[in-house]
Amino acid sequence: MELGLLYSGGKDSTLAALLLEEFYDVTLTTAQFGISDDWKHARKTAETAGFEFERLELDPDVADEAVEIIREDGFPRNGIQHVHLHALEELAERGFDAIADGTRRDDRVPTVSRAQAQSLEDRHDVDYIAPLSGFGRTAVDRLVESHLEVTVGPSEAIDRADYEAELRTLIAEEDGPAAVGDLFPDHEQTYVTDVR
């Protein structure tokens, strides 16, 4: 069966791919708005890990909506959630038997509720799978440590292909670089460089 996995090139989505590959033909799919070429980082990691890779073009209006949500909230959570749900909808339209993401049990964002998952499945006749939903951060970190080579650093310094990077770029272009620091809290990101 064919499965499309939303893929950033980070540890969570890479680990999700490794968990799913025994049961599905996994295609790592990076959703992007065309704001930057950061998707190339995910493609490189996908190739290193031995997976098929595709780009998923998202509606640029959704990026604008997400930026407006972030500005109104003064925090990125709901804007990123808005983009994630849109990306899952678009991925479900690609003809895969199943779709997945790398969300963990203790993620604050993005998340997919049971009702959202069931709605997605019913409307698109596709299975939605969150293989890390039973794993907390510590369990994921232990698995990553034994199976992946990872670069870790602040969001603005790590090469990756996620929604946040493109939303940060939009905000910096429209409101100036200082606005990014005002709206996005400091946190670390990961980028997978190899699979052990």
C-alpha positions as CSV (number, residue, x, y, z in Angstrom):
1,M,0.0,0.0,0.0
2,E,1.1,3.5,-0.8
3,L,1.6,6.0,2.0
4,G,2.4,9.7,1.8
5,L,4.2,11.1,4.9
6,L,4.4,14.9,5.5
7,Y,8.1,15.4,5.8
8,S,10.4,18.1,7.1
9,G,13.7,16.4,7.1
10,G,13.7,16.5,10.9
11,K,14.0,13.7,13.5
12,D,10.2,13.1,14.1
13,S,9.2,12.7,10.5
14,T,12.3,10.7,9.6
15,L,11.6,8.3,12.6
16,A,8.0,8.0,11.5
17,A,9.1,7.0,8.0
18,L,11.4,4.3,9.4
19,L,8.6,2.9,11.6
20,L,6.1,2.8,8.7
21,E,8.4,1.4,5.9
22,E,7.9,-2.2,7.0
23,F,4.1,-1.9,6.2
24,Y,3.9,0.7,3.4
25,D,5.6,2.0,0.3
26,V,6.5,5.3,1.9
27,T,6.8,8.5,-0.1
28,L,8.2,11.5,1.9
29,T,6.3,14.5,0.9
30,T,7.4,18.1,1.8
31,A,4.6,20.6,1.8
32,Q,5.6,24.1,0.8
33,F,4.3,27.4,-0.5
34,G,7.2,28.2,-2.9
35,I,8.4,31.0,-0.6
36,S,11.8,29.4,-0.3
37,D,13.8,26.4,-1.6
38,D,14.1,24.9,1.8
39,W,12.3,21.8,0.5
40,K,15.7,20.8,-1.0
41,H,16.9,20.0,2.5
42,A,14.2,17.5,3.0
43,R,14.8,16.0,-0.4
44,K,18.4,15.5,0.5
45,T,17.6,13.7,3.7
46,A,14.9,11.6,2.0
47,E,17.5,10.4,-0.6
48,T,20.0,9.7,2.2
49,A,17.4,7.6,4.0
50,G,16.5,5.8,0.8
51,F,12.9,7.0,0.4
52,E,11.0,8.3,-2.5
53,F,10.4,12.1,-2.3
54,E,7.8,14.5,-3.6
55,R,6.9,18.2,-3.2
56,L,3.4,19.1,-2.3
57,E,2.5,22.6,-3.4
58,L,0.2,24.4,-0.9
59,D,-2.2,27.3,-1.6
60,P,-0.2,30.5,-1.0
61,D,-3.4,32.1,0.4
62,V,-3.2,29.7,3.3
63,A,0.3,31.0,4.1
64,D,-1.1,34.5,4.2
65,E,-4.0,33.4,6.4
66,A,-1.5,31.7,8.8
67,V,0.6,34.8,9.0
68,E,-2.4,36.9,9.9
69,I,-3.4,34.4,12.5
70,I,0.1,34.5,14.0
71,R,0.1,38.3,14.1
72,E,-3.4,38.4,15.7
73,D,-2.4,35.8,18.3
74,G,1.1,37.1,18.9
75,F,2.2,33.4,18.8
76,P,2.7,30.8,16.0
77,R,0.6,27.9,17.3
78,N,-2.7,28.4,15.6
79,G,-1.1,29.6,12.4
80,I,1.1,26.5,12.1
81,Q,-1.9,24.3,13.0
82,H,-3.9,26.0,10.2
83,V,-1.1,25.1,7.7
84,H,-0.8,21.5,8.9
85,L,-4.4,20.7,8.5
86,H,-4.4,22.2,5.0
87,A,-1.3,20.2,4.2
88,L,-3.0,17.0,5.3
89,E,-6.1,17.8,3.2
90,E,-3.9,18.4,0.1
91,L,-1.9,15.2,0.8
92,A,-5.1,13.2,1.1
93,E,-6.0,14.3,-2.5
94,R,-2.8,12.8,-3.9
95,G,-4.2,9.2,-4.3
96,F,-2.3,7.5,-1.5
97,D,-3.9,4.7,0.4
98,A,-2.7,6.2,3.7
99,I,-1.3,9.5,4.8
100,A,0.8,10.2,7.9
101,D,2.8,12.8,9.8
102,G,5.4,12.8,12.6
103,T,3.3,14.3,15.4
104,R,4.2,13.0,18.8
105,R,2.0,12.4,21.9
106,D,3.3,15.5,23.7
107,D,3.4,17.9,20.7
108,R,1.6,21.2,21.3
109,V,1.5,21.9,17.6
110,P,0.7,20.6,15.1
111,T,-1.8,18.1,16.4
112,V,-4.7,16.2,14.9
113,S,-7.7,15.4,17.0
114,R,-9.5,12.1,16.7
115,A,-12.5,14.0,15.2
116,Q,-10.2,15.7,12.6
117,A,-8.6,12.4,11.7
118,Q,-11.9,10.6,11.3
119,S,-13.3,13.5,9.2
120,L,-10.2,13.4,6.9
121,E,-10.5,9.7,6.5
122,D,-14.2,9.7,5.8
123,R,-14.1,12.6,3.3
124,H,-11.0,11.4,1.3
125,D,-11.3,7.6,1.7
126,V,-7.8,7.4,3.1
127,D,-6.2,6.1,6.3
128,Y,-4.6,8.8,8.5
129,I,-1.7,7.4,10.6
130,A,0.3,9.1,13.3
131,P,2.9,6.5,14.2
132,L,4.6,8.6,16.9
133,S,1.3,9.5,18.7
134,G,2.1,7.0,21.5
135,F,5.7,8.2,21.9
136,G,6.7,11.0,24.2
137,R,9.7,13.2,23.6
138,T,12.1,11.1,25.7
139,A,11.2,7.9,23.9
140,V,11.6,9.6,20.5
141,D,15.0,11.0,21.5
142,R,16.2,7.5,22.6
143,L,15.2,6.0,19.2
144,V,16.7,8.9,17.3
145,E,20.0,8.6,19.2
146,S,20.3,5.0,18.2
147,H,19.1,5.2,14.6
148,L,19.8,8.7,13.2
149,E,22.5,11.3,12.8
150,V,21.0,14.6,13.7
151,T,22.0,18.3,13.7
152,V,20.3,20.3,16.5
153,G,20.1,24.0,16.8
154,P,18.0,27.2,17.0
155,S,15.1,27.4,14.5
156,E,16.7,30.2,12.5
157,A,20.0,28.3,12.2
158,I,18.9,24.8,11.1
159,D,18.3,23.8,7.5
160,R,14.9,22.2,7.4
161,A,11.7,22.2,5.3
162,D,8.8,22.9,7.6
163,Y,5.9,25.3,7.6
164,E,7.5,27.5,10.3
165,A,10.6,28.3,8.1
166,E,8.4,29.6,5.3
167,L,6.1,31.5,7.7
168,R,9.1,33.1,9.3
169,T,10.4,34.2,5.9
170,L,7.0,35.8,5.0
171,I,6.9,37.7,8.3
172,A,10.5,38.9,8.0
173,E,9.8,40.1,4.4
174,E,6.6,41.9,5.4
175,D,7.2,43.1,8.9
176,G,11.0,43.0,9.3
177,P,13.3,40.4,10.9
178,A,12.6,41.7,14.4
179,A,9.0,40.7,14.1
180,V,10.0,37.1,13.8
181,G,11.7,37.2,17.2
182,D,8.6,38.9,18.7
183,L,6.2,36.2,17.3
184,F,8.2,33.0,17.5
185,P,9.6,31.8,20.8
186,D,13.1,30.4,20.8
187,H,13.3,26.7,20.4
188,E,15.5,24.0,18.8
189,Q,14.9,22.2,15.5
190,T,16.5,19.1,14.1
191,Y,17.8,18.1,10.7
192,V,18.6,14.5,9.9
193,T,22.0,14.1,8.2
194,D,22.1,10.3,8.1
195,V,20.4,7.0,9.0
196,R,22.5,4.5,11.0
